[in-house]
Amino acid sequence: MITPEVADRIRAAIAKYPSARSAVLPALHIVQETYGWVPKEAQADVANLIGITSGEVSQVVSFYYMYFQKPVGKRVIKVCQSISCYLRGSDPIIDYLKKKLNVQAGETTPDGEFTLLVVECLASCGSAPVLQVNDDYYENLTYDKIDRILAGTEKSAAQLQLEYDEKGVEIPGLYSNYSGPGTVPEAGS
Amino acid sequence: MSGMGVYLNLDVPNMKDIDVYIKHGGYQALEKALKEMQPSQVTDMVKASGLRGRGGAGFPTGVKWGFVPANINPKYVVCNCDESEPGTFKDRKIIEHNPHMLIEGIIIAAYAIGAVKAFAYLRGEFAFGAKVLQSAVDQAYARGYLGKSILGSNFSLDMVVHRGAGAYICGEESAQLESLEGKRGYPRLRPPFPAVSGVYAKPTLINNCETLSTVPLIVKNGAEWYSKWGTEKSKGTRAYSLSGHVNKPGTYDLPMNTTLRQLIDEYGGGVPGGKKVKAVIPGGSSAAMLPASMLDTPIAFDELTAAGSMGGSGAVVVMDEDTDIVRATLRIHEFYREESCGKCTPCREGTFWLVQILERIAHGGGMPGDVEKLLDICSQIGGRAFCLLADGAIPCIISSIKYFREEYDYYIQHGHSMYADREIAEAAR
């Protein structure tokens, strides 16, 4: 099922390791980047390229939570609910997103645009509450910020950091040890 | 503001660029190690510095390096960048902002033990970090700090940046090696330990990201310089991750004799709204919580163990006086239930059972005897599971019951939290 280009990328990954099987996780990331999820046919292709059984691939897909075994929305929103985000208001954030998108956690919007997931600690506790949209982190969340994130007009943490590296402009919370206002999100703040 | 320790030059823009890194003294430690020191001297220096593992276990780093046998090859270095302990976010800053410091530490460690290849295992969510680290690795290859005959010596090293895919258990050493080999992240039976039989059954040195990032500082400035900070058994500085109810959450690299009160008040700006601290988790959610009366404990390994908690990952989570401890504990235990790998019964069944009872209590169905049952389940998990994830899954609830028993009793007696009643009483006034 996978294209020759994807197969080449997987072969390049395999070449980096003393044992081909080590490339299973990287290969599955390449598949998911390309197709948005990991179809069974792609799993079989990965197994063939690496030289293991498709069962040995599917047991990895089912163990690691980042791999999707069914199609998901174009933008997968993952909201952290672990203790530090919880203490700084992740529950209201999750409720807000459920209402805005009109889905439960784990569901995809009917237009196929968003999937809403609730996840565990994303290692961004100093700028809590935090969510990811696909691979991008969005931190120090407020309801207004979430509106902008859904509209696609908010900068991600990585974009802010790259701006800092290029221009040396101080971004509050990014490189000082202080990461932002100490209140749980209020509507409109 | 400039930092110290692994956050030295924290405010310098673009430290991920090799020229900026070199301009600020980068790769001088590597040069010193390769040109002036024997591999065993590097290990001795790390031993003398008193550096202890910064991932969670706090094992003496130099001693761990010494466990790797000299005469079995090939040998590998694995850098554990799987940072997933709730409350911890110190390694991410190193990877995204100062990856060359990490690379330099990995190369020096590989030189010390005679490794031929190094893997940086990043948690899958660090997609951006993996890109940044890979670019830095490419730059290091281009300048001759990685690859064949580094800096003209007869030491060569290859480095691979490897991403996990979402599993807290893969921060556990042996599970990480299983994952690196392309399998499910189930922990291994030890012995044999990774030093003797690690990845691909070969001798492997596996250390935390911050631990290895500290090595260039030690090699450049010497063991005495590093050991002049800290407490007697917790030498040096560490990057604390401060979060929860504080005004200035963030990462702070500070000497290890810093107390919880100093971190929270002097650096963290105190609790928002001028409220009081109710409880602090001093070392990541696998560490027992401590009440406000113990805030003058230094955030160091032995001192925290003596206080009934542990140094862990150095993640300090602050809970203010209005925190519902039962619900916070429930949230923490949902994490362990989620992340239990399922291999062994005490953890797999125990984490589910604990959450089941906590949920029942939090939603008004608590019954007399529930607290005793929770403690009994914990005693069947602790020390009886296949790996230490389970041992980290119980201190929170045990300490919450020890210090805040009245909150559980109130829930069980009244069917709701004491905070609900307090709010109603205050509203009526």
Boltz contact constraints between the chains, C-beta under 6 A:
constraints:
  - contact:
      token1: [A, 16]
      token2: [B, 160]
      max_distance: 6.0
  - contact:
      token1: [A, 18]
      token2: [B, 200]
      max_distance: 6.0
  - contact:
      token1: [A, 19]
      token2: [B, 200]
      max_distance: 6.0
  - contact:
      token1: [A, 21]
      token2: [B, 182]
      max_distance: 6.0
  - contact:
      token1: [A, 22]
      token2: [B, 181]
      max_distance: 6.0
  - contact:
      token1: [A, 22]
      token2: [B, 182]
      max_distance: 6.0
  - contact:
      token1: [A, 24]
      token2: [B, 182]
      max_distance: 6.0
  - contact:
      token1: [A, 25]
      token2: [B, 165]
      max_distance: 6.0
  - contact:
      token1: [A, 59]
      token2: [B, 184]
      max_distance: 6.0
  - contact:
      token1: [A, 63]
      token2: [B, 184]
      max_distance: 6.0
  - contact:
      token1: [A, 64]
      token2: [B, 165]
      max_distance: 6.0
  - contact:
      token1: [A, 64]
      token2: [B, 166]
      max_distance: 6.0
  - contact:
      token1: [A, 64]
      token2: [B, 167]
      max_distance: 6.0
  - contact:
      token1: [A, 65]
      token2: [B, 166]
      max_distance: 6.0
  - contact:
      token1: [A, 66]
      token2: [B, 124]
      max_distance: 6.0
  - contact:
      token1: [A, 66]
      token2: [B, 165]
      max_distance: 6.0
  - contact:
      token1: [A, 66]
      token2: [B, 166]
      max_distance: 6.0
  - contact:
      token1: [A, 67]
      token2: [B, 165]
      max_distance: 6.0
  - contact:
      token1: [A, 82]
      token2: [B, 86]
      max_distance: 6.0
  - contact:
      token1: [A, 82]
      token2: [B, 335]
      max_distance: 6.0
  - contact:
      token1: [A, 83]
      token2: [B, 86]
      max_distance: 6.0
  - contact:
      token1: [A, 83]
      token2: [B, 285]
      max_distance: 6.0
  - contact:
      token1: [A, 83]
      token2: [B, 317]
      max_distance: 6.0
  - contact:
      token1: [A, 83]
      token2: [B, 331]
      max_distance: 6.0
  - contact:
      token1: [A, 83]
      token2: [B, 332]
      max_distance: 6.0
  - contact:
      token1: [A, 84]
      token2: [B, 87]
      max_distance: 6.0
  - contact:
      token1: [A, 84]
      token2: [B, 243]
      max_distance: 6.0
  - contact:
      token1: [A, 84]
      token2: [B, 244]
      max_distance: 6.0
  - contact:
      token1: [A, 84]
      token2: [B, 317]
      max_distance: 6.0
  - contact:
      token1: [A, 86]
      token2: [B, 331]
      max_distance: 6.0
  - contact:
      token1: [A, 87]
      token2: [B, 244]
      max_distance: 6.0
  - contact:
      token1: [A, 87]
      token2: [B, 245]
      max_distance: 6.0
  - contact:
      token1: [A, 120]
      token2: [B, 335]
      max_distance: 6.0
  - contact:
      token1: [A, 120]
      token2: [B, 338]
      max_distance: 6.0
  - contact:
      token1: [A, 121]
      token2: [B, 86]
      max_distance: 6.0
  - contact:
      token1: [A, 122]
      token2: [B, 125]
      max_distance: 6.0
  - contact:
      token1: [A, 123]
      token2: [B, 83]
      max_distance: 6.0
  - contact:
      token1: [A, 123]
      token2: [B, 89]
      max_distance: 6.0
  - contact:
      token1: [A, 123]
      token2: [B, 92]
      max_distance: 6.0
  - contact:
      token1: [A, 124]
      token2: [B, 89]
      max_distance: 6.0
  - contact:
      token1: [A, 125]
      token2: [B, 87]
      max_distance: 6.0
  - contact:
      token1: [A, 125]
      token2: [B, 89]
      max_distance: 6.0
  - contact:
      token1: [A, 125]
      token2: [B, 243]
      max_distance: 6.0
  - contact:
      token1: [A, 126]
      token2: [B, 89]
      max_distance: 6.0
  - contact:
      token1: [A, 126]
      token2: [B, 243]
      max_distance: 6.0
  - contact:
      token1: [A, 126]
      token2: [B, 249]
      max_distance: 6.0
  - contact:
      token1: [A, 126]
      token2: [B, 250]
      max_distance: 6.0
  - contact:
      token1: [A, 135]
      token2: [B, 127]
      max_distance: 6.0
  - contact:
      token1: [A, 158]
      token2: [B, 128]
      max_distance: 6.0
  - contact:
      token1: [A, 164]
      token2: [B, 13]
      max_distance: 6.0
  - contact:
      token1: [A, 165]
      token2: [B, 13]
      max_distance: 6.0
  - contact:
      token1: [A, 165]
      token2: [B, 14]
      max_distance: 6.0
  - contact:
      token1: [A, 168]
      token2: [B, 13]
      max_distance: 6.0
  - contact:
      token1: [A, 175]
      token2: [B, 11]
      max_distance: 6.0
  - contact:
      token1: [A, 177]
      token2: [B, 250]
      max_distance: 6.0
  - contact:
      token1: [A, 177]
      token2: [B, 252]
      max_distance: 6.0
  - contact:
      token1: [A, 178]
      token2: [B, 248]
      max_distance: 6.0
  - contact:
      token1: [A, 178]
      token2: [B, 250]
      max_distance: 6.0
  - contact:
      token1: [A, 179]
      token2: [B, 249]
      max_distance: 6.0
  - contact:
      token1: [A, 179]
      token2: [B, 250]
      max_distance: 6.0
  - contact:
      token1: [A, 182]
      token2: [B, 247]
      max_distance: 6.0
  - contact:
      token1: [A, 182]
      token2: [B, 272]
      max_distance: 6.0
